[in-house]
Amino acid sequence: MIGVRCEEIAAAVHGELVGVDPAAVVDGAVVTDSREAVPGGLFVALPGERVDGHDFVPAVTESGVTVSLTTRPVDGYPCIVVADAQQALGDLAALVISRLPDLTIIGLTGSSGKTSTKDLIAQLLAPYGPTVAAIGSQNNEIGHPRTALKADFTTRFLVAEMGARHVGDITYLCRITPPKVGLVLNVGHSHIGEFGSQDAIAVAKGELVEAVRPGGTAILNADDPRVAAMASRTQETVVTWGEAAGADVRATDVELDPLGRPSFTLQIGGEEHAVQLQVIGEHQVANALAAAAAVQAVGLTPAQIAEGLSAATAASKWRMEVTERPDGVTVINDAYNANPESVRAALKALVAIGRARSARTWAVLGPMGELGDSHTEEHDGIGRLAVRLDVQRLLVVGEAARPIHLGASLEGSWGNESAYVDTMDEALELLGKELQQGDVVLVKASRFVGLDKLATALIEEATLTEESGQ
């Protein structure tokens, strides 16, 4: 973090200095995990499900932090006492960002594809100036300000991924990091159980468009009617991307190689350039177009964009990570999160890879979270889609995902290709018996289910078997 005096922090977060030298400076990392505390930094004492951050104030002080943000005094230790530590974290980040006038902020949101697109944008920008972006999906009211606080006077670009569970969430995040460029990817079903409808999700996502700073640019998906309609929510420049004939940034001649990586002709700025992506799945073309439009808005040329897209790699774990096992089985770990749109995209990528390799395909699927009243319908639809795409084997894990199995079974064109098990141990046992050399296995579910552990076990089990010579 840039250097800020404790008295300035206290004023910004409406806090009280307790046992702190007002002139003491915080110029180290701001952390919420005591294990990450560093000399000169600041610790935010948040309440947790199992522990209270206040219990770690003595330890972080011994580690050298300048001060802790707390909601009560901790006797004998330097604290800035506030009413709400999470709110104070956001206020501190807003203070720091306000002192970086030369920083260009690109904000992005969407129901799916946020993290992959964020990673592409960050890699495109990095050669042209110091760039800060979240690691993984740190896009909420805690992760977002922590990412913003990593920016300093040398930072040229901040790529701010923004998630939302309620109307008003993105407006709050944009107050911390006012965007010069605001990108909306799509309006899908993620968190629809919280919002109630896609129209409500569109209201929330469109808050980013409304927050674009004067002279800035809104980047909108021309293929999503709810996103395209957001053009009316800004007076700033609007740039569109997608398959629509009138889109400003488009892709033609899309093809997939045997690893499922798309190539295409990028049409942007009146020019055409060949692109060969290193990430997997045809859905990544849309992410690439969105990223291209965003970085063009901050000055990159079409040639620079095409070169950068062709070089960019997957940067966040458990998102279409492909591992070739020693026994010839390919495991695709896409188990970080799941919603109907991302599962459909992953199934299509699986089928494309299997077709290119003439390989048998497996989809190991767990439940998707936060779908509310549409839970059964959406899961049933995924099962039916697996049949229509001709995924050879479907393995459904967990009671909440059972409608996937039922939908596949009722689709009518399958025999016993779909199986259901209650637990991951049962899934591993079945896979251990039935996987064959050359099979391609996709593992996909919402992260709370823990199927990422199943994917890891599939990979490690084969490695151990190979090393032991069994």
Secondary structure by P-SEA (a helix, b strand, c coil): cccccaaaaaaaacbbbcccccccccccccccccccccccbbbbbccccccccccaaaaaaaacccccccccccccccccccccaaaaaaaaaaaaaaacccbbbbbbbcccaaaaaaaaaaaaaccccbbbbbccccccaaaaaaaaaaccccccccbbbbbbcccaaaaaaaaaccccbbbbcccccccccccccaaaaaaaaacccccccccbbbbbccccccccccccccccbbbbbcccccccccccccccccccbbbbbbbcccbbbbbbbccccccaaaaaaaaaaaaaaacccaaaaaaaaaacccccccccbbbbccccbbbbcccccccaaaaaaaaaaaaaaaaaacbbbbbbbbbbcccccaaaaaaaaaaaaaaaacccbbbbccccaaaaaaaaaacccccccbbbbccaaaaaaaaaacccccbbbbbbccccccaaaaaaaaaaaaaaaaaacc
